[in-house]
């Protein structure tokens, strides 16, 4: 048979040469014996360099020591595309250098493994909601409404209609769709203009956001733990080889099964203070607080019932304590922090109107959103899961910039 691919590695003992090819589906070891081929074939194989594209012809034979369990006994080699001085070699390179060459860094075994895990996460997300009769709704990327904090928006002038924003979330539109379809989700890129350089932040990232009619806060958290467990189990089942390539310790992932731990915000603050945190009641948990808290549990943990002042305007006021909202964060273990933020939504028109005014948001941009509370208001909840944070956690990689093919960060717009 003939295989086309790119040269990953080469080595030669003088009489036998080995080439590992990558063709996009996996890796294949090709073996050539000098005594069994013409001199021209031997020289052609010996001259191959990293990332040259080739067509290699030979006979397939079983070999348990080879990647994939087979190797190719080579009888012919054709160079299709030369590769001279490939910039990303097996030696150590600095992160800045690798990001500058991200278009080529993607070819490395580690990055290929991460992208395959990401693919599995994305497919698992779609399958989970399809199996549960959720309807996909494509929400706008250009919007006049603000979902989170006004100071973290990318702005653009929209013809004669004034300022538009790149969407931070599709949630508000999902709420309208849930009134029509019951259970919906949107899935796409979202944008946050936070001037953050932490390992957990990108300016462009992918988020999946389901919204469910008739779900209260408890229903919402039960769905979240089923969802996260489904994604992790899927990767353990179908991407075991990639996780081995990444040298991921899968023991913590094997513990990711419902029910997850739950702790109220009040108890979380008290617990963190005993662990040495200076967090004060009323403030949102920072990255260090999330790590400190999550490390005390053996699987993901929900922190719920947050202070109203620390959360977004659309969250449902707690019926027994007006200082709180029915919101939750899902924290991944091992220092990976928040992977989900969710809440029951405020379904009372007047309370929602008061919150919009309190946040100094433009009422004219939210007329349609308030309409949802005027015409058949209903209990509903939803959440958002960040794909890159989830991929980083499952892969066990320290920074989410490797969890997306071409990361957009505060100081990076190339390539």
KARA-V230448 format. One record per helix or strand. SS is the DSSP state (H for helix, E for strand). FROM is the first residue (numbers start at 1). LEN is the number of residues. If there is no record, write none. Layout:
BEGIN
ss=<SS:SS>
from=<FROM:FROM>
len=<LEN:LEN>
END
This chain:
BEGIN
ss=<E:E:E:H:H:E:H:E:H:H:H:E:E:H:E:E:H:E:E:H:H:H:E:H:H:E:H:E:E:E:E:H:H:E:H:H:E:E>
from=<2:16:27:34:39:53:67:70:95:102:109:135:142:150:155:163:171:183:204:217:240:251:261:265:287:301:308:315:317:321:337:349:363:380:387:400:408:412>
len=<11:7:7:3:8:10:3:12:6:4:23:2:2:3:3:4:11:9:10:22:6:4:4:10:8:7:3:1:2:12:9:10:12:7:9:4:2:1>
END
